[in-house]
């Protein structure tokens, strides 16, 4: 069973675009949520980033939250969780 990966983004975020393309190159699937279109997602991102809407924020399953991670860091977490 795959561990769900969610990336919270905005349309204008260059770091988000880069991470998304790097993960796609690695064949890593994700659900992308634009925090400017989803107020609940924006609230979540702020709750895990000290009140800031910092993107990309990535969640892996229910326990891992990463702020502005590298593709290597995401891949490492997925490997540790047995999702890769």
The 8 nearest C-alpha neighbors of each residue, nearest first, counted from 0:
[[1, 2, 82, 3, 81, 83, 80, 60],
 [2, 0, 82, 3, 83, 81, 4, 60],
 [1, 3, 60, 82, 4, 59, 0, 77],
 [4, 2, 60, 59, 1, 5, 29, 30],
 [5, 3, 59, 29, 58, 30, 2, 60],
 [6, 4, 30, 58, 29, 57, 31, 3],
 [5, 7, 57, 31, 56, 8, 30, 32],
 [6, 8, 32, 56, 55, 33, 31, 57],
 [9, 7, 33, 55, 54, 15, 32, 34],
 [8, 10, 33, 12, 11, 34, 35, 54],
 [9, 11, 12, 8, 33, 15, 16, 35],
 [10, 12, 9, 13, 15, 16, 8, 14],
 [13, 11, 15, 14, 9, 10, 16, 8],
 [12, 14, 16, 15, 17, 11, 10, 18],
 [13, 15, 17, 12, 16, 18, 55, 67],
 [16, 14, 55, 12, 18, 13, 17, 8],
 [17, 15, 13, 19, 14, 18, 20, 12],
 [16, 18, 14, 20, 19, 15, 21, 13],
 [19, 17, 21, 15, 20, 16, 70, 22],
 [18, 20, 16, 22, 17, 21, 15, 23],
 [19, 21, 23, 17, 22, 18, 24, 16],
 [22, 20, 18, 24, 23, 19, 17, 70],
 [23, 21, 25, 27, 19, 24, 20, 70],
 [22, 24, 26, 20, 25, 21, 27, 19],
 [25, 23, 21, 22, 26, 20, 27, 19],
 [26, 24, 22, 23, 27, 21, 70, 20],
 [27, 25, 23, 24, 22, 28, 21, 20],
 [28, 26, 22, 25, 23, 29, 24, 74],
 [29, 27, 26, 23, 30, 4, 22, 3],
 [30, 28, 4, 5, 31, 27, 6, 3],
 [29, 31, 5, 6, 4, 32, 28, 3],
 [30, 32, 6, 5, 7, 29, 33, 8],
 [31, 33, 7, 8, 34, 6, 30, 40],
 [34, 32, 8, 9, 35, 36, 7, 37],
 [35, 33, 41, 37, 40, 36, 8, 9],
 [34, 36, 33, 37, 9, 38, 41, 8],
 [37, 35, 34, 33, 38, 32, 40, 41],
 [36, 38, 34, 40, 39, 35, 33, 41],
 [39, 37, 41, 40, 42, 34, 36, 35],
 [40, 38, 42, 41, 37, 43, 34, 44],
 [39, 41, 43, 37, 34, 42, 38, 44],
 [40, 42, 34, 38, 44, 39, 43, 45],
 [43, 41, 39, 45, 40, 44, 46, 38],
 [42, 44, 46, 40, 45, 41, 39, 47],
 [45, 43, 41, 46, 47, 42, 52, 48],
 [44, 46, 50, 51, 48, 42, 52, 43],
 [47, 45, 43, 44, 48, 50, 42, 49],
 [46, 48, 44, 45, 49, 43, 50, 64],
 [49, 47, 45, 51, 50, 46, 44, 53],
 [48, 50, 51, 47, 45, 46, 52, 44],
 [49, 51, 45, 48, 46, 52, 47, 44],
 [52, 50, 45, 48, 53, 49, 44, 46],
 [51, 53, 45, 44, 54, 41, 50, 48],
 [54, 52, 51, 55, 56, 48, 44, 66],
 [55, 53, 56, 8, 67, 7, 52, 15],
 [54, 56, 67, 8, 15, 7, 66, 57],
 [55, 57, 66, 54, 7, 65, 6, 67],
 [58, 56, 6, 65, 5, 64, 7, 55],
 [59, 57, 64, 5, 63, 4, 60, 65],
 [60, 58, 4, 63, 3, 61, 2, 5],
 [59, 61, 3, 2, 62, 58, 4, 63],
 [60, 62, 63, 59, 58, 64, 3, 2],
 [61, 63, 60, 64, 59, 58, 65, 80],
 [64, 62, 59, 58, 61, 60, 65, 57],
 [65, 63, 58, 57, 59, 62, 66, 56],
 [66, 64, 57, 56, 68, 58, 67, 63],
 [65, 67, 56, 68, 55, 57, 64, 54],
 [66, 68, 55, 56, 54, 65, 69, 14],
 [69, 67, 66, 65, 72, 70, 73, 55],
 [68, 70, 72, 71, 73, 67, 18, 74],
 [69, 71, 73, 72, 22, 74, 18, 21],
 [70, 72, 74, 69, 73, 75, 68, 76],
 [71, 73, 75, 69, 74, 70, 68, 76],
 [74, 72, 70, 76, 75, 71, 77, 69],
 [73, 75, 77, 71, 72, 76, 70, 78],
 [74, 76, 72, 78, 73, 77, 71, 79],
 [77, 75, 79, 73, 78, 74, 80, 72],
 [76, 78, 74, 82, 80, 75, 79, 83],
 [77, 79, 81, 83, 75, 80, 76, 82],
 [78, 80, 76, 81, 77, 75, 82, 83],
 [81, 79, 77, 78, 82, 76, 2, 83],
 [80, 82, 78, 79, 83, 77, 2, 1],
 [81, 83, 77, 1, 80, 2, 78, 0],
 [82, 78, 81, 77, 74, 80, 1, 79]]
